[in-house]
Amino acid sequence: VQLQASGGGLVQAGGSLRLSCAASGGTFSWYPMGWFRQAPGKERELVAAITWSLSTYYADSVKGRSTISRDNGKNTLYLQMNSLKPEDTAVYYCAAARTGTTGRLLHEYTYWGQGTLVTVSS
C-alpha cells in the first residue's frame, strides 16, 4: 500500500486545516487507518484512528477539535482539524495498520506516508 499525505501548511492559532491521504496499491477499505504526528524532539504519537467499520479513536490532545474520516470509494483518509493550537505544530503522517487490528497501537502499523508539515502560529 502506498500512501500520500497532503494538506499541511501554515495557519494561525484558532484556524482549521484538512489533511488528506490518498492510498493506492491495496484494498483500502480493509485497513484500519491512522494519523500520527511528530514534533521536533518528540516521539511519534497517534492522533486519530479509524477502522474498516468506522469506529474511531482520538488522542485526548485533539479530542473535540479533530475528526477523522475515510472515503473508501476514493481510497482517501481525512483529518479535519479545528481550533488549532501552536502545540499542534508537527509533521503529520498517515498510516495503514494490519487488517484485524484496532489501529490504536504504533506496532500495528505497517505502511506509512511521507508526512505533511502543519505549522500553527500564535
N, C-alpha and C positions, 0 to 999 in steps of 0.2 A: 504494500500500500504506500503510495506517495501522497504526501500532504503539503499543501502550500498555503501558508497563513498570510493574511493581508489586513489592512485597515488601521494599522497603528499610525501614530502621529503625535503632534504637539497640541495639547489642549489646556485650557485654563481650568483651574480648580472649579468644581461645580458643573463642568461640561460633560459631554457624553461622547462615546465612541462605540462603533460596532465593528468587531473583529469578525473576519470570515476565514474559513479554512476549507479549501477545495481538495477533495480526495479523489484519487484515481488508482486503478490497478487492483481493486479488490471489491468485495461486496460490502459497500459502506454500511448498509443498514444492519449488518450483523455485529458490528464492532461497538463496544462501549467507547465513548469519545470523551476527551477531557481537554481543558485549557489549564496550562501551567504558567507560572511566571517566575522570573529570576531577576532579582535586583542586584546591583553591584555589591559584591562581598557577602551575599546571602545565598542560602540554599534554594534550589528549585522547589516551589510549592504548588500544590494542586489548588486551583482557584474554583473550578466547577467541573462537573462531570455529568454525562447523560448516557443512559443505557439504551439498548435497542428498543425497550418498551417505554422509553421516555421518562423513566424515573430519573430524578435529578438530585444532585448534591452540590452544596455551596460551602466554601470556607466561610468561617464566621466573619472574616475581614471584608467580604464582599456581599454577604447575605443581605437581601433587601435592596441592593443597589445594582445587582447584575442579574442577567437572565441568559441561561444557556439554552440553545435550541438547535434543532437539526432538520434539514430538508433532505430526506432520503432520495427523493426524486431528482434532486440537483446534486447529490453527493456532497453536500456542504454543511459545515458546522458553523454556528454563530455564537458570539458572546456580545451581548448588549451591555454596556457599562455606563451607568448614570452616576451623577453626583460624584464625579471623580475627585480624588484627593492626591496631593503630592506623593503620598506613600504608596499610591498605585503605580508609580513610575517603575517600569521594569520591561524586560523583553518577555513577550508573551508567546508561548508555544502551544500549538495544538498537537494532540497525540491520540493514537488509537491503541486501545487495550486488547488483550487476548479475549476472544469470544468466551462467554460463560463467566466472565468476571464482573465485578461491580464497577470497576473503573475508579475505585476510591483509594487505591494504593499505587505508589510510584512503580513498584516492581511488576505490576500488571501490564504496564505499557511497553509496547514493542516497536511502534512506529512513531516517528517524530517529524514534525515540520521544521522549517528553518528558523522560525521566530520572527516576530514583528515588534518593533520598539514603540512603547507607549510612554510619553513624557507628559507629566502633568505639572504645570507651573502654578506657583502660588500667587 
